[in-house]
Amino acid sequence: MPTPSSHKLASNALSGQILDALSMEGINADPTQQQLISVLGQSIGAFARNTRQGVYIYGPPGRGKTIITNALMAHLPSSSTRRFHFHEFFHHLNSPKNREPGQPLGAIFSQGLLRELAGIQVLIFDEFHCTEPGDAMLMGKLIKFCQQHEIQLVTTSNYEPENLLDDETFHHLVKPIIETIRRDFEIFQLDHEQDYRLISGSRENSQGFAKGSLNLLPRTIPDTAIDTWIEIGYDRIGPAHLTEDCIWITFDQICRTRRNTADYLELATRYSRWSITQIPASETMPMDEERRLANLIDVFYDKDIEIHLYAQDDLAHLGHMLHATEKARLTSRLAQLTRHDLERTAASP
């Protein structure tokens, strides 16, 4: 049986590994981040020193929640650790390919949990939130499943537990989840009052999403581009334009058609570099279009897809009809894109 000293050694080792991983990325953990890393070292893994089901980490965007939990995952056994983003997780569970004719939705979800979490000891769940009544049902089932199968759950969220599904009409649906989180989880607020994504740094070695750009002028599609149609589900999008390393598509095609998050997850697997043109002014963008663009950015950010946006404005009002927390998350993520002014926009991204 592990002794208290062996627990402490294992905890310190895991914390040190996470700090080293951040240092290699050029990140010197602030005091609040260091405290969270210590909590994770004490709470997660085979040598955890407490009996909590997991850790619920919340705070504003850009405080380092995801990068710390990714570093945690990198130093836990890969065979028994999984990480999912909110959108990706429920897409996997409810994928039509896993459905049988006439099967009730609840059965699909339960079977999906068994399939996706088989043999898992630690589940890292990014962007935990409940903004719709259906989210509360799904999240409740997820937490209960993890309890029944002794899976430790590490979640990141922009929402304090009490602010989940804060619509007065439906808030009662999420109260059992809040009570469970307060009772069974270590709750940690990560906020050192600095959004690190807003700090301008060198972009010379940027990759993925951070290599993208936001441009205020339209961009002419390269002459070398060829017309292509994108098959998605039973639908086709197009004509889009394809160059050797980039797919060019208009806002109308990607956000004014009946696209959903599952579509964006699928599209993110097909191309690693996107240019989205003709984005209208964000101040007058209808809510359904705004929601689709927000979801697309959310998915592409999580999948680290390079994206170049060509808009009528700087998208400062994007999210103006969404929840304040969602708008803050969008602002933080868009801040990572290089901004091209009117003179520079004519240059290639």
C-alpha positions in Angstrom: 0.0 0.0 0.0 1.4 3.4 -0.9 2.6 5.4 2.1 1.9 9.2 2.6 5.5 9.9 1.6 5.1 8.0 -1.7 1.8 9.9 -2.3 3.7 13.2 -1.8 6.6 12.2 -4.0 4.2 11.2 -6.8 2.2 14.4 -6.4 5.3 16.5 -6.5 6.7 14.6 -9.5 3.5 15.2 -11.5 3.4 18.9 -10.6 7.0 19.2 -11.6 6.4 17.5 -14.9 3.5 19.9 -15.7 5.6 23.0 -14.8 8.5 21.7 -17.0 6.1 21.2 -19.9 4.9 24.8 -19.6 8.4 26.1 -19.3 9.3 24.3 -22.5 6.5 26.3 -24.2 8.0 29.5 -22.8 5.3 29.8 -20.1 6.3 30.8 -16.5 3.3 29.8 -14.4 1.9 32.6 -12.4 1.1 32.0 -8.7 -2.5 31.0 -9.3 -1.5 28.6 -12.1 1.2 27.1 -9.8 -1.5 26.5 -7.1 -3.8 24.8 -9.6 -0.9 22.5 -10.8 -0.3 21.6 -7.1 -4.0 20.8 -6.7 -4.0 18.6 -9.8 -0.9 16.8 -8.6 -2.6 16.0 -5.3 -6.0 15.1 -6.7 -5.5 13.2 -10.0 -3.9 9.9 -10.8 -3.2 6.6 -9.1 -1.4 8.3 -6.2 -4.0 11.0 -5.5 -4.1 12.0 -1.8 -7.8 12.8 -1.7 -10.9 10.9 -2.6 -12.6 13.6 -4.7 -14.1 12.5 -8.0 -12.2 15.2 -9.8 -11.3 18.8 -10.3 -13.7 21.5 -11.7 -11.5 24.4 -13.0 -13.3 27.6 -14.0 -12.3 31.1 -14.9 -12.3 33.7 -17.7 -10.8 32.8 -21.1 -7.1 32.8 -21.7 -6.0 32.0 -18.1 -4.2 28.8 -19.1 -6.9 26.2 -18.2 -6.5 24.2 -21.4 -2.7 24.3 -21.7 -2.4 23.1 -18.0 -4.8 20.2 -18.5 -3.1 19.3 -21.8 0.2 19.1 -19.9 -1.5 17.0 -17.2 -2.7 14.6 -19.8 0.7 14.3 -21.4 2.1 13.0 -18.1 -0.7 10.5 -17.3 -0.8 7.0 -18.7 -2.1 7.3 -22.3 -3.9 4.0 -22.1 -6.2 5.1 -19.3 -6.5 8.9 -20.0 -8.7 10.6 -22.6 -9.4 14.2 -23.4 -12.5 15.5 -25.1 -13.8 19.0 -26.0 -17.5 19.5 -25.3 -18.5 19.6 -29.0 -16.3 16.7 -30.0 -17.5 14.5 -27.1 -21.2 14.7 -27.8 -20.6 14.4 -31.6 -18.8 11.1 -31.0 -21.5 9.8 -28.7 -24.5 10.8 -30.9 -22.9 10.1 -34.3 -25.5 8.7 -36.7 -23.1 5.9 -37.7 -23.6 4.4 -34.2 -27.4 4.5 -34.2 -29.7 1.5 -34.8 -33.1 2.0 -36.4 -35.7 2.9 -33.8 -33.1 3.1 -31.0 -34.1 5.7 -28.4 -31.7 8.7 -27.9 -31.0 7.8 -24.3 -29.8 4.3 -25.3 -27.5 5.8 -27.9 -26.0 8.1 -25.4 -25.5 5.4 -22.7 -23.9 3.0 -25.2 -21.7 5.8 -26.4 -20.4 6.4 -22.9 -19.6 2.8 -22.5 -17.8 2.8 -25.9 -15.8 6.0 -25.6 -14.9 5.7 -21.9 -14.1 1.9 -21.7 -11.0 1.4 -19.5 -10.6 5.0 -18.7 -9.4 6.2 -15.3 -9.0 9.9 -16.0 -11.3 11.9 -18.3 -10.2 15.5 -19.2 -13.2 17.4 -20.4 -12.6 20.8 -22.0 -15.2 23.6 -22.1 -17.8 22.1 -19.7 -20.9 24.2 -19.9 -24.7 24.1 -19.9 -26.4 26.8 -22.0 -29.4 24.8 -23.1 -31.7 22.4 -21.2 -30.5 19.4 -23.2 -26.9 20.1 -22.0 -28.0 19.6 -18.4 -29.3 16.1 -19.2 -26.2 15.1 -21.0 -23.8 16.5 -18.4 -25.8 14.9 -15.6 -25.5 11.5 -17.3 -21.8 12.0 -17.9 -21.0 12.8 -14.3 -23.1 9.9 -13.0 -21.4 7.5 -15.4 -18.0 8.6 -14.2 -19.0 8.2 -10.6 -20.4 4.7 -11.2 -17.2 3.6 -13.1 -14.7 5.4 -10.8 -13.4 7.7 -13.5 -11.7 10.8 -12.3 -13.1 13.9 -14.1 -11.1 17.0 -14.8 -13.2 19.8 -16.3 -12.4 23.2 -17.6 -15.1 25.8 -17.8 -15.7 29.6 -18.2 -18.6 29.2 -15.7 -18.7 29.0 -12.0 -20.9 26.0 -11.1 -23.8 28.2 -10.0 -23.8 30.0 -13.4 -24.4 26.9 -15.4 -27.6 27.2 -17.4 -28.4 30.5 -15.7 -31.7 30.9 -17.6 -34.3 31.2 -14.7 -36.8 29.1 -16.6 -34.5 26.1 -16.8 -31.9 26.6 -14.0 -33.7 24.0 -11.9 -32.6 21.3 -14.4 -28.9 21.9 -13.6 -29.2 22.2 -9.8 -28.5 18.5 -9.1 -25.3 18.8 -11.2 -24.2 21.9 -9.2 -24.8 20.1 -6.0 -22.8 17.1 -7.1 -19.9 19.3 -8.3 -19.9 21.2 -5.0 -20.0 18.0 -3.0 -17.7 15.7 -4.9 -15.2 17.9 -6.8 -12.2 20.0 -5.9 -13.3 23.4 -7.3 -10.6 25.8 -8.4 -11.0 29.3 -9.8 -8.2 30.1 -12.2 -7.9 33.9 -12.7 -4.7 35.9 -12.2 -6.5 38.8 -13.9 -4.5 38.4 -17.2 -5.7 37.0 -20.4 -2.5 35.6 -21.8 -3.9 35.4 -25.3 -4.1 39.2 -25.4 -0.4 39.6 -24.8 1.3 40.3 -28.1 4.2 38.1 -28.7 6.3 36.9 -31.6 4.3 35.0 -34.2 7.2 33.9 -36.4 7.0 30.3 -35.1 3.2 30.2 -34.7 1.4 27.1 -35.9 -2.2 26.0 -36.3 -4.8 28.4 -35.2 -2.3 31.0 -33.9 -0.9 31.2 -37.4 -4.2 32.5 -38.8 -5.2 36.1 -39.5 -8.1 38.6 -39.4 -8.2 40.8 -42.5 -10.4 43.9 -43.0 -10.3 43.9 -46.8 -11.6 41.2 -49.2 -8.9 38.9 -50.6 -8.8 37.9 -54.3 -8.9 34.1 -54.6 -5.6 32.9 -56.1 -5.6 32.2 -59.8 -4.3 28.8 -59.2 -7.4 27.8 -57.2 -9.7 25.2 -58.6 -13.4 24.9 -58.1 -14.6 22.1 -55.8 -17.7 20.9 -54.0 -17.6 19.8 -50.4 -19.8 16.8 -49.6 -21.1 16.9 -46.0 -23.8 14.5 -44.9 -26.5 14.5 -47.6 -25.5 18.0 -48.6 -23.0 19.8 -50.8 -21.3 23.1 -50.2 -19.9 25.1 -53.1 -18.5 25.9 -55.3 -15.5 26.5 -52.9 -12.0 27.0 -54.2 -9.0 24.8 -53.4 -5.4 25.6 -53.7 -2.5 23.3 -52.9 -2.7 24.0 -49.1 -5.9 25.9 -48.5 -9.7 25.7 -48.9 -11.4 29.1 -49.8 -15.0 29.4 -48.9 -17.5 32.2 -48.4 -19.3 33.1 -45.2 -22.6 32.5 -47.0 -21.6 28.9 -47.8 -20.3 28.0 -44.3 -22.5 30.0 -42.0 -25.7 30.9 -43.9 -26.5 27.3 -44.8 -27.8 24.7 -42.3 -24.4 23.9 -40.9 -24.0 22.6 -37.4 -21.2 21.9 -35.0 -21.0 18.2 -36.1 -20.4 19.5 -39.7 -17.6 21.8 -38.5 -16.0 18.9 -36.6 -16.0 16.8 -39.8 -14.7 19.7 -42.0 -11.9 20.3 -39.6 -10.5 16.9 -40.3 -10.4 17.5 -44.1 -8.4 20.7 -44.5 -5.7 22.1 -42.2 -5.8 25.7 -43.7 -9.0 27.7 -44.3 -9.8 31.1 -45.7 -13.3 32.4 -45.1 -14.3 35.4 -47.2 -17.1 37.9 -47.4 -17.8 37.9 -43.6 -20.4 40.7 -43.0 -20.2 43.4 -40.3 -20.4 41.7 -36.9 -22.6 44.5 -35.4 -25.6 43.5 -37.6 -25.0 39.8 -37.9 -28.1 37.8 -37.1 -27.9 35.5 -34.1 -28.1 32.2 -36.0 -25.2 33.2 -38.2 -23.3 34.6 -35.3 -23.8 31.3 -33.4 -22.5 29.3 -36.4 -19.4 31.4 -36.8 -18.8 31.3 -33.1 -19.1 27.5 -33.1 -16.8 27.2 -36.2 -14.1 29.3 -34.4 -14.5 27.2 -31.3 -14.0 24.0 -33.1 -11.1 25.2 -35.3 -9.4 26.6 -32.2 -9.7 23.3 -30.3 -8.5 21.4 -33.4 -5.7 23.9 -34.0 -6.8 24.6 -37.5 -5.1 27.6 -39.3 -7.9 30.0 -40.3 -7.8 33.3 -42.2 -10.9 35.5 -41.9 -11.8 38.3 -44.4 -14.4 40.5 -42.9 -16.1 43.9 -43.3 -15.0 44.9 -39.8 -12.6 43.7 -37.1 -15.3 41.4 -35.6 -15.3 43.5 -32.4 -19.1 43.0 -32.0 -19.0 39.2 -32.7 -21.0 37.6 -30.0 -23.1 40.7 -29.2 -26.3 38.6 -29.1 -24.7 35.7 -27.2 -24.0 35.1 -23.5 -21.3 37.5 -22.1 -19.1 34.5 -21.3 -19.3 33.2 -24.8 -18.5 36.6 -26.2 -15.4 36.9 -23.9 -14.2 33.5 -25.1 -14.6 34.5 -28.8 -12.7 37.8 -28.2 -9.9 35.9 -26.5 -9.6 33.4 -29.3 -9.8 36.0 -32.1 -7.0 38.0 -30.3 -4.6 35.2 -31.3 -5.1 35.9 -35.0 -2.7 38.4 -36.6 -4.5 41.6 -37.5 -3.8 43.0 -41.0 -4.6 46.7 -41.5 -5.8 48.2 -44.7 -2.3 48.5 -46.2 -1.1 45.0 -45.2 -4.2 43.1 -46.1 -3.3 43.0 -49.7 -0.3 40.8 -48.8 -0.7 37.0 -48.7 -1.5 35.7 -45.2 
